[in-house]
């Protein structure tokens, strides 16, 4: 008898019929004799709808109250799924984040899991129940409800798998796995049969919405493979794990993109110790995240510093940066919210020259201007105009022959 942890995304439980379909899949798994724990997201666009509802009541909803509100979405889907399974004769029970033992810090809307006390889950499994856990949520030491951020149900599933000693997590949604590019942008993108934790983490961080980055981090930390597959068919999907063959494959694994970014440049900064800290510490204290950071070479002890943030945090970041720029003697702050980023990802690139050159040459031939460049050992990212991102993805996918990848 194996312990199986499955996670179903919002599109998989978007309506009553889809919930019934998921229930059948779970019941079939249970019939094999396995113990089954299921984590669910909110139905369809429920989370977005609840956020919009809150904003019609209050222009700036209190974060604590908003987390309480948003947590109800997963509770609805988990209870409906448990009802459906029971109706089918499959003994089951739903648990919210607190009941499942998901303990978090106090960072409302982006809480991190501190530990999982899974005694209740284990107890229900011993009774023969399928345990349906409301994802995306947890509880603080003061018994306040928190949410883990968008995509947090993925993190819930992997954290539970680690606490329970599961060997793999099945992450089921409306996509058939991890592709060489977003198939909505590149119709001939190919599914990958496997991908490393490291590559998937870069993909998830730099634009792929297939799985949440923190779930990948936990999977790598506890060596728990994650199968990304569709809940609508039986195709094999993509296994995210640590032992991926490096030989006889395309060194570039995938092209990803992200349109949810904005660029801020602080111009004419005095180049002296402590300046970067004076800018980024207040941003961190305001709960604002930054991504790509580029500082120009100093000329006459004057430099420029550019960073990117999400479009959702753009105005808040500008509100923090503008007075700071004046206080440190910068000449001005320029900003652009009409940008996006495109990245090529692949572990094999670090030992093979020429990938950066091919990427830049491809973009040049397409007439696409590069605004910023950021790299890691297995990634090259270019910040470009928002309206050229999809053109860049298509061109790079072709240039690196990803349309010829065998899945």
C-alpha positions as MATLAB code, in Angstrom:
seq = 'XXXXXXXXXXXXXXXXXXXXXXXXXXXXXXXXXXXXXXXXXXXXXXXXXXXXXXXXXXXXXXXXXXXXXXXXXXXXXXXXXXXXXXXXXXXXXXXXXXXXXXXXXXXXXXXXXXXXXXXXXXXXXXXXXXXXXXXXXXXXXXXXXXXXXXXXXXXXXXXXXXXXXXXXXXXXXXXXXXXXXXXXXXXXXXXXXXXXXXXXXXXXXXXXXXXXXXXXXXXXXXXXXXXXXXXXXXXXXXXXXXXXXXXXXXXXXXXXXXXXXXXXXXXXXXXXXXXXXXXXXXXXXXXXXXXXXXXXXXXXXXXXXXXXXXXXXXXXXXXXXXXXXXXXXXXXXXXXXXXXXXXXXXXXXXXXXXXXXXXXXXXXXXXXXXXXXXXXXXXXXXXXXXXXXXXXXXXXXXXXXXXXXXX';
ca = [
       0.000    0.000    0.000;
       1.417    3.345   -1.055;
       0.727    6.851    0.215;
      -0.361    9.053   -2.687;
      -0.527   12.865   -2.598;
      -2.426   14.531   -5.423;
      -3.072   18.206   -6.095;
      -5.846   19.497   -8.351;
      -5.808   23.039   -9.718;
      -8.692   25.436  -10.016;
      -9.458   24.540  -13.637;
      -9.779   20.877  -12.639;
     -12.502   21.647  -10.072;
     -14.077   24.627  -11.825;
     -17.636   23.273  -11.818;
     -19.764   20.401  -10.522;
     -19.068   18.091  -13.460;
     -15.320   18.606  -13.217;
     -15.435   17.917   -9.487;
     -17.248   14.653  -10.254;
     -14.570   13.739  -12.810;
     -11.807   14.411  -10.288;
     -13.680   12.392   -7.653;
     -13.773    9.409  -10.022;
     -10.005    9.636  -10.571;
      -9.436    9.724   -6.815;
     -11.836    6.838   -6.171;
     -10.056    4.726   -8.812;
      -6.748    5.434   -7.081;
      -8.213    4.483   -3.693;
      -9.536    1.201   -5.115;
      -5.942    0.172   -5.827;
      -5.411    0.029   -2.085;
      -3.444    3.254   -1.722;
      -3.819    5.837    1.014;
      -4.780    9.096   -0.714;
      -4.316   12.725    0.333;
      -5.695   15.341   -2.045;
      -4.993   19.090   -2.027;
      -7.347   21.343   -3.978;
      -7.342   24.926   -5.211;
     -10.416   27.144   -5.302;
     -12.916   26.543   -8.101;
     -12.027   28.269  -11.368;
     -11.632   32.044  -10.908;
     -13.017   32.105   -7.370;
      -9.924   33.732   -5.846;
      -9.937   36.555   -8.416;
     -13.668   37.023   -7.901;
     -13.251   37.277   -4.136;
     -10.464   39.845   -4.510;
     -12.649   41.956   -6.790;
     -15.565   41.642   -4.377;
     -13.375   42.838   -1.524;
     -12.253   45.842   -3.565;
     -15.861   46.866   -4.199;
     -16.272   47.032   -0.427;
     -12.924   48.606    0.432;
     -10.273   50.272   -1.742;
      -7.447   48.775    0.331;
      -8.687   45.619    2.078;
      -6.965   44.739    5.341;
      -4.531   41.900    4.619;
      -5.636   39.797    7.564;
      -9.295   40.018    6.636;
      -8.515   39.415    2.970;
      -6.683   36.200    3.839;
      -9.689   34.986    5.834;
     -11.921   35.769    2.855;
      -9.680   34.128    0.245;
      -9.235   30.966    2.316;
     -12.938   30.207    1.856;
     -12.443   29.415   -1.843;
     -10.432   26.274   -1.149;
     -12.768   25.257    1.660;
     -15.690   25.299   -0.790;
     -13.916   23.073   -3.334;
     -12.553   20.659   -0.710;
     -15.929   20.141    0.947;
     -17.723   19.666   -2.372;
     -15.140   17.106   -3.440;
     -15.478   15.243   -0.141;
     -19.281   15.210   -0.525;
     -18.935   13.867   -4.055;
     -16.584   11.071   -3.006;
     -18.871   10.065   -0.148;
     -21.818    9.962   -2.538;
     -19.782    7.594   -4.715;
     -19.185    5.294   -1.755;
     -15.582    6.411   -1.181;
     -15.084    7.317    2.481;
     -13.555   10.811    2.716;
     -13.174   13.893    4.878;
     -12.254   17.526    4.173;
      -9.778   19.472    6.308;
      -8.929   23.151    6.248;
      -5.349   24.367    6.619;
      -5.490   24.544   10.393;
      -6.993   21.066   10.740;
      -4.308   19.693    8.407;
      -1.604   21.199   10.635;
      -0.200   23.755    8.173;
       1.602   26.235   10.455;
       2.904   29.468    8.922;
       4.510   32.790    9.718;
       2.450   35.991    9.875;
       3.125   37.365    6.380;
      -0.475   37.745    5.230;
      -1.059   36.991    1.522;
       2.431   35.489    1.150;
       2.926   33.380    4.263;
       5.601   30.702    4.429;
       5.089   27.290    5.962;
       7.076   26.848    9.181;
       6.110   23.239    9.843;
       3.385   20.681    9.203;
       1.897   18.837   12.164;
       0.095   16.136   10.192;
      -1.286   14.086   13.100;
      -4.918   14.662   12.079;
      -4.180   13.743    8.471;
      -2.453   10.525    9.550;
      -5.318    9.690   11.888;
      -7.897   10.083    9.124;
      -5.813    7.961    6.755;
      -5.672    5.191    9.361;
      -9.488    5.264    9.457;
      -9.510    4.558    5.726;
     -10.535    8.056    4.666;
      -9.414    9.889    1.581;
      -8.239   13.195    3.083;
      -9.140   16.330    1.097;
      -7.085   19.336    2.223;
      -7.903   22.947    1.379;
      -4.714   24.271   -0.190;
      -3.226   27.776   -0.201;
      -3.789   28.375    3.524;
      -2.406   27.856    6.991;
      -2.574   29.129   10.537;
      -0.243   31.263   12.656;
       0.809   30.617   16.239;
      -1.906   33.132   17.217;
      -4.494   31.098   15.263;
      -4.887   33.694   12.518;
      -5.614   32.391    9.024;
      -2.975   33.089    6.374;
      -2.669   32.407    2.670;
       0.503   31.298    0.919;
       0.285   33.498   -2.182;
      -1.011   32.680   -5.640;
      -0.202   29.099   -6.555;
       0.262   28.267   -2.883;
      -1.760   25.054   -3.098;
       1.200   23.499   -4.936;
       3.351   24.313   -1.916;
       0.724   22.829    0.432;
       0.797   19.545   -1.492;
       4.590   19.154   -1.454;
       4.832   20.193    2.203;
       2.244   17.563    3.153;
       4.055   14.942    1.072;
       7.270   15.724    2.949;
       5.543   15.523    6.333;
       3.786   12.262    5.473;
       6.724   10.571    3.754;
       5.063   10.296    0.331;
       7.323    9.254   -2.549;
       5.813   11.501   -5.226;
       3.294   14.316   -5.683;
       0.868   14.320   -8.609;
       0.079   17.886   -9.670;
      -2.995   17.790  -11.962;
      -4.431   20.699  -13.902;
      -5.532   21.646  -17.422;
      -2.019   21.372  -18.870;
      -0.427   18.095  -19.974;
       2.949   18.865  -18.442;
       5.923   21.174  -18.859;
       6.441   22.337  -22.447;
       9.343   23.761  -24.418;
       7.357   27.038  -24.464;
       3.860   28.196  -23.626;
       1.750   26.287  -26.194;
      -0.683   29.213  -26.299;
       2.138   31.284  -27.780;
       3.990   28.551  -29.707;
       1.484   25.976  -31.017;
       4.231   23.477  -31.916;
       5.783   23.552  -28.418;
       6.634   20.042  -27.230;
       5.941   18.429  -23.844;
       8.965   17.292  -21.854;
       8.947   13.852  -20.266;
      11.226   15.015  -17.446;
      13.002   18.107  -16.155;
      15.371   18.774  -13.262;
      14.401   20.648  -10.122;
      16.956   23.335  -10.970;
      15.623   23.920  -14.473;
      11.998   23.872  -13.311;
      12.746   26.368  -10.559;
      14.192   28.790  -13.099;
      11.201   28.269  -15.391;
       8.720   28.793  -12.571;
      10.546   31.879  -11.333;
      10.893   33.486  -14.754;
       7.415   33.126  -16.161;
       6.111   29.561  -16.372;
       2.813   29.197  -14.500;
       2.874   25.394  -14.501;
       3.881   25.099  -10.839;
       4.745   27.451   -8.002;
       8.507   28.009   -7.423;
       8.259   27.325   -3.684;
       6.747   23.905   -4.403;
       9.754   23.069   -6.583;
      12.125   24.285   -3.863;
      10.457   22.007   -1.311;
      10.479   19.108   -3.748;
      14.220   19.472   -4.253;
      14.888   19.974   -0.528;
      13.061   16.778    0.459;
      13.822   14.898   -2.781;
      10.145   14.450   -3.649;
       9.511   14.043   -7.403;
       6.550   16.032   -8.738;
       4.512   14.741  -11.664;
       2.841   17.536  -13.640;
      -0.004   16.123  -15.715;
      -3.529   16.798  -16.944;
      -6.639   15.939  -14.972;
      -8.576   15.673  -18.252;
      -6.664   12.810  -19.886;
      -4.192   10.036  -19.092;
      -1.116   11.400  -20.906;
       2.094   10.742  -18.960;
       2.967   14.354  -18.126;
       6.347   15.683  -16.961;
       8.310   14.366  -13.982;
      10.243   17.027  -12.056;
      13.084   15.295  -10.244;
      16.798   15.304   -9.581;
      18.184   12.647  -11.895;
      17.801   13.929  -15.452;
      20.113   12.682  -18.200;
      22.390   15.392  -19.593;
      23.448   13.571  -22.732;
      21.818   13.376  -26.159;
      19.376   16.182  -25.628;
      18.925   19.811  -26.529;
      20.898   21.923  -24.063;
      18.130   24.559  -24.047;
      15.139   22.917  -22.419;
      12.535   25.641  -22.680;
      11.783   29.262  -23.509;
       9.635   31.080  -20.948;
       8.263   34.587  -20.741;
       6.651   36.950  -18.271;
       4.572   40.033  -19.025;
       3.989   40.910  -15.380;
       7.002   43.147  -14.868;
       7.861   46.845  -14.778;
      11.263   48.557  -14.958;
      12.435   51.344  -12.636;
      15.714   53.238  -13.097;
      17.237   55.596  -10.556;
      19.399   57.941  -12.636;
      22.509   59.800  -11.501;
      23.165   58.155   -8.149;
      26.287   59.163   -6.203;
      28.489   56.059   -6.247;
      29.357   55.528   -2.594;
      28.954   52.697   -0.047;
      25.448   52.221    1.322;
      23.509   53.634   -1.629;
      22.076   50.290   -2.783;
      21.097   49.502    0.792;
      19.385   52.878    1.127;
      17.168   51.964   -1.831;
      16.451   48.285   -1.354;
      16.060   48.018    2.425;
      13.002   50.329    2.442;
      11.512   48.355   -0.465;
      11.936   45.126    1.494;
      10.476   46.695    4.629;
       7.439   47.716    2.555;
       7.001   44.074    1.529;
       7.970   44.784   -2.087;
      10.001   42.277   -4.112;
      12.507   43.166   -6.812;
      13.948   40.920   -9.496;
      16.567   41.864  -12.064;
      19.025   44.444  -10.680;
      21.615   46.128  -12.919;
      24.032   48.883  -11.885;
      26.031   50.691  -14.534;
      29.765   51.264  -14.263;
      30.547   54.448  -12.351;
      31.610   57.551  -14.327;
      32.902   60.454  -12.212;
      31.457   58.688   -9.174;
      27.957   58.791  -10.663;
      26.008   55.686  -11.686;
      22.520   54.494  -12.653;
      20.680   51.596  -11.010;
      17.833   49.676  -12.645;
      15.578   46.997  -11.195;
      12.333   45.281  -12.097;
       9.212   44.551  -10.089;
       5.766   43.208  -10.861;
       3.161   45.433  -12.473;
       0.989   44.937   -9.392;
       3.717   46.396   -7.159;
       4.874   49.050   -9.629;
       2.988   52.025   -8.165;
       3.849   51.053   -4.586;
       7.517   50.714   -5.563;
       7.506   54.137   -7.212;
       5.899   55.646   -4.107;
       8.804   54.282   -2.030;
      11.598   55.035   -4.516;
      10.736   58.638   -5.468;
      11.383   60.199   -2.045;
      14.391   57.928   -1.495;
      15.946   59.047   -4.776;
      15.699   62.670   -3.685;
      17.174   61.920   -0.283;
      20.309   60.294   -1.745;
      20.825   63.010   -4.349;
      19.827   61.092   -7.489;
      19.001   63.183  -10.562;
      15.703   61.503  -11.412;
      13.665   58.300  -11.506;
      12.477   56.894  -14.817;
      10.032   54.042  -15.154;
       8.496   51.794  -17.797;
       5.602   49.435  -17.152;
       5.358   48.363  -20.808;
       8.105   45.739  -20.669;
       8.349   41.971  -20.419;
      11.040   39.348  -20.174;
      11.988   36.302  -22.188;
      14.371   33.596  -20.968;
      16.074   30.476  -22.256;
      16.635   27.745  -19.656;
      18.898   24.703  -19.725;
      21.459   23.061  -17.460;
      23.669   22.077  -20.381;
      24.227   25.692  -21.457;
      26.784   26.373  -18.735;
      29.383   24.083  -20.339;
      28.722   24.969  -23.971;
      29.646   28.369  -25.474;
      27.541   30.279  -27.967;
      24.081   30.239  -26.418;
      24.064   33.898  -25.395;
      25.352   34.906  -28.812;
      22.631   32.917  -30.588;
      19.938   34.396  -28.357;
      21.069   37.967  -28.899;
      21.523   37.425  -32.640;
      18.027   35.936  -32.924;
      16.462   38.927  -31.187;
      18.498   41.299  -33.342;
      17.254   39.684  -36.551;
      13.693   40.159  -35.298;
      14.372   43.852  -34.670;
      13.869   43.410  -30.928;
      15.850   45.781  -28.714;
      17.282   44.387  -25.464;
      16.812   46.732  -22.508;
      18.436   44.623  -19.788;
      20.213   41.279  -19.541;
      20.292   38.952  -16.520;
      21.948   35.536  -16.307;
      22.498   32.552  -14.064;
      24.448   29.374  -14.729;
      21.472   27.832  -16.515;
      19.461   30.867  -17.649;
      19.732   33.928  -19.886;
      16.989   36.546  -19.521;
      16.375   39.617  -21.652;
      14.065   42.485  -20.719;
      12.387   43.788  -23.878;
       9.339   45.772  -24.979;
       6.097   44.162  -23.844;
       4.580   44.076  -27.335;
       7.542   42.073  -28.719;
       7.680   39.330  -26.075;
       5.575   36.793  -27.966;
       7.573   37.430  -31.161;
      10.740   36.781  -29.177;
       9.426   33.513  -27.717;
       8.484   32.189  -31.163;
      11.812   33.198  -32.699;
      13.907   31.715  -29.892;
      11.901   28.488  -29.860;
      12.703   28.067  -33.550;
      16.335   29.222  -33.267;
      17.115   26.610  -30.619;
      15.207   23.913  -32.538;
      12.853   23.177  -29.679;
      10.141   22.265  -32.162;
      12.230   19.153  -32.909;
      12.454   17.968  -29.307;
      11.202   14.425  -28.773;
       8.874   14.247  -25.795;
];
